[in-house]
Amino acid sequence: MTLLLNKTTDQRIVHHGTWEQFELLRKGFSGSPGVRLSYYEGIIEILMPGQDHESFARVLGYLVTTFLVEQGIFFKPTGAMTQEKSGVVSAQADESFCIGSVKPIPDLSIEVVFTSGGISKLERYQALGVSEVWFWEDGLLQLYHLQDGSYQLIEHSQLPGLRSLDLDVLRRCILMAETDAGEAIRAFRREIEG
């Protein structure tokens, strides 16, 4: 299957179907890099991220990686790996990380929202048991931490190694990256080292 994508904007298709149909779609898209599939409660989503979406996701992931490296925290970046409970839920975050040790389900999933989805995706991550989910949408970064079986909006990360991350600095540098990613990364490094 060959897909021609609009390189600047996200393309999103939502379909109602079964897990078996989801598996067939996944098999059909297996040779299409950049296509992300998700499933939860009979909803199948096919997302083909655009250039802006991917750019923000990479910068955000790079900044989090930089912070964890500078803090000396063990982590494994797991990117857009498929997070799944077979027959129940499947999701691919824009960026994800295991922190402290390697686990089958990452501790942190990061979603960049351009078309839709946003916090409605929390149900998927709740079913997976992801400890924290961050959403970047319209210049805002919102953090949700799984506590007592549901997500709570939080002011600072509750994950080891990320508790001391200054979110105002992170937000400012993500926005700066819209015009100059290199300068944003250098500014972020100066802030966390200083």
C-alpha positions as CSV (number, residue, x, y, z in Angstrom):
1,M,0.0,0.0,0.0
2,T,1.4,3.4,-1.0
3,L,0.4,6.6,0.7
4,L,0.9,10.1,-0.5
5,L,0.8,12.4,2.5
6,N,0.4,16.1,2.8
7,K,3.8,16.9,4.4
8,T,2.7,19.9,6.5
9,T,-0.7,18.9,8.1
10,D,-1.8,15.8,9.9
11,Q,-4.1,13.4,8.1
12,R,-6.5,11.5,10.5
13,I,-9.1,8.8,9.8
14,V,-11.4,7.4,12.4
15,H,-13.2,4.2,11.9
16,H,-15.5,2.0,14.1
17,G,-14.4,-1.6,14.1
18,T,-13.3,-4.7,15.9
19,W,-9.9,-5.7,17.1
20,E,-9.7,-8.1,14.2
21,Q,-10.3,-5.3,11.7
22,F,-7.7,-3.3,13.5
23,E,-5.2,-6.1,13.1
24,L,-6.0,-6.3,9.3
25,L,-5.5,-2.6,8.9
26,R,-2.2,-2.8,10.8
27,K,-1.0,-5.6,8.5
28,G,-2.1,-3.5,5.4
29,F,-0.1,-0.4,6.7
30,S,2.9,-2.4,7.8
31,G,5.0,-1.1,4.9
32,S,3.9,2.5,5.4
33,P,6.4,4.3,7.6
34,G,5.1,7.2,9.6
35,V,1.5,5.9,9.8
36,R,0.3,5.5,13.4
37,L,-2.6,3.2,14.3
38,S,-4.5,3.1,17.5
39,Y,-7.5,1.1,18.9
40,Y,-9.7,1.5,21.9
41,E,-13.3,0.5,22.6
42,G,-14.1,-0.1,18.9
43,I,-12.5,3.0,17.6
44,I,-9.7,2.6,15.1
45,E,-7.6,5.7,14.4
46,I,-5.2,6.1,11.5
47,L,-2.9,9.1,11.9
48,M,-0.4,10.3,9.4
49,P,1.5,13.2,11.2
50,G,2.5,16.2,9.2
51,Q,5.8,18.1,9.3
52,D,4.9,20.5,12.1
53,H,3.5,17.6,14.3
54,E,6.7,15.6,13.8
55,S,8.9,18.6,14.4
56,F,7.3,19.5,17.7
57,A,7.4,15.9,18.8
58,R,11.1,15.5,18.0
59,V,12.1,18.7,19.8
60,L,10.0,17.9,22.9
61,G,11.5,14.4,23.0
62,Y,15.1,15.8,22.5
63,L,14.6,18.3,25.3
64,V,13.3,15.6,27.7
65,T,16.2,13.4,26.7
66,T,18.7,16.2,27.3
67,F,17.2,16.9,30.8
68,L,17.4,13.2,31.8
69,V,21.0,12.9,30.6
70,E,22.0,16.0,32.5
71,Q,20.3,14.6,35.6
72,G,22.1,11.3,35.3
73,I,18.8,9.4,35.3
74,F,18.6,6.0,33.7
75,F,16.1,6.0,30.9
76,K,15.2,4.3,27.6
77,P,13.6,6.4,24.9
78,T,11.0,4.3,23.2
79,G,9.7,6.8,20.7
80,A,6.5,5.9,18.9
81,M,6.7,2.2,19.8
82,T,3.4,0.4,20.0
83,Q,2.0,0.2,23.5
84,E,-0.6,-2.6,23.6
85,K,-2.8,-4.9,25.6
86,S,-3.9,-7.4,22.9
87,G,-7.6,-7.3,22.1
88,V,-8.1,-4.2,24.3
89,V,-6.0,-1.2,23.5
90,S,-3.2,-0.2,21.2
91,A,-1.6,3.2,21.0
92,Q,1.5,4.9,19.6
93,A,2.6,8.1,21.4
94,D,4.7,10.7,19.5
95,E,7.5,10.1,22.1
96,S,7.7,7.8,25.1
97,F,10.2,6.9,27.8
98,C,10.9,4.2,30.3
99,I,12.5,5.8,33.4
100,G,14.6,4.0,36.0
101,S,14.3,0.7,34.3
102,V,13.1,-0.9,31.0
103,K,9.4,-1.9,31.1
104,P,6.9,-3.3,28.6
105,I,4.8,-0.1,28.9
106,P,6.7,3.2,29.1
107,D,6.4,5.5,32.2
108,L,5.9,8.6,30.0
109,S,4.0,9.1,26.8
110,I,4.0,12.4,25.0
111,E,1.4,13.5,22.5
112,V,1.5,16.4,20.2
113,V,-2.0,17.4,19.2
114,F,-2.6,19.2,15.9
115,T,-5.9,17.8,14.5
116,S,-7.8,16.3,17.4
117,G,-7.6,13.6,20.0
118,G,-6.0,15.5,22.9
119,I,-7.0,14.4,26.4
120,S,-9.6,12.1,25.0
121,K,-6.6,9.8,24.4
122,L,-6.1,9.5,28.2
123,E,-8.6,6.6,28.3
124,R,-6.2,4.6,26.1
125,Y,-3.2,5.3,28.2
126,Q,-5.2,4.6,31.4
127,A,-6.1,1.1,30.0
128,L,-2.4,0.6,29.3
129,G,-1.3,1.8,32.8
130,V,1.0,4.6,31.5
131,S,2.1,6.6,34.6
132,E,2.2,10.0,33.0
133,V,1.0,11.5,29.7
134,W,2.0,14.9,28.5
135,F,0.0,16.8,25.8
136,W,1.5,19.6,23.7
137,E,-1.4,21.6,22.0
138,D,-1.6,25.2,20.8
139,G,1.5,26.2,22.7
140,L,0.4,24.6,26.0
141,L,1.9,21.7,27.8
142,Q,-0.4,19.8,30.1
143,L,0.7,16.9,32.3
144,Y,-1.5,14.1,33.6
145,H,-0.4,11.6,36.2
146,L,-2.1,8.3,36.8
147,Q,-3.2,8.2,40.5
148,D,-5.7,5.8,42.0
149,G,-6.8,4.5,38.6
150,S,-7.4,7.9,37.0
151,Y,-5.5,10.8,35.5
152,Q,-5.0,14.0,37.5
153,L,-3.9,17.2,35.9
154,I,-0.6,18.1,37.6
155,E,1.7,21.2,37.8
156,H,5.0,19.2,37.7
157,S,6.0,15.7,36.7
158,Q,5.7,13.1,39.4
159,L,8.2,10.8,37.6
160,P,11.6,10.2,39.2
161,G,14.2,12.4,37.4
162,L,11.6,14.7,35.9
163,R,10.2,16.2,39.1
164,S,12.7,19.1,39.0
165,L,12.1,19.9,35.3
166,D,11.2,23.6,35.0
167,L,8.1,23.4,32.8
168,D,8.1,27.1,32.0
169,V,11.6,26.8,30.5
170,L,10.6,23.7,28.6
171,R,7.5,25.4,27.2
172,R,9.5,28.5,26.2
173,C,12.1,26.4,24.4
174,I,9.5,24.3,22.6
175,L,8.0,27.5,21.2
176,M,11.4,28.9,20.4
177,A,12.0,25.8,18.3
178,E,9.2,26.8,16.0
179,T,11.6,29.3,14.4
180,D,15.1,27.9,15.4
181,A,15.4,24.4,16.9
182,G,19.1,24.8,17.4
183,E,18.8,27.9,19.4
184,A,16.0,26.4,21.4
185,I,18.1,23.4,22.3
186,R,21.1,25.6,23.2
187,A,18.9,27.9,25.4
188,F,17.4,24.8,27.1
189,R,20.9,23.5,27.9
190,R,22.0,26.8,29.3
191,E,18.9,27.0,31.5
192,I,19.3,23.5,33.0
193,E,23.1,23.7,33.4
194,G,22.9,27.2,35.0
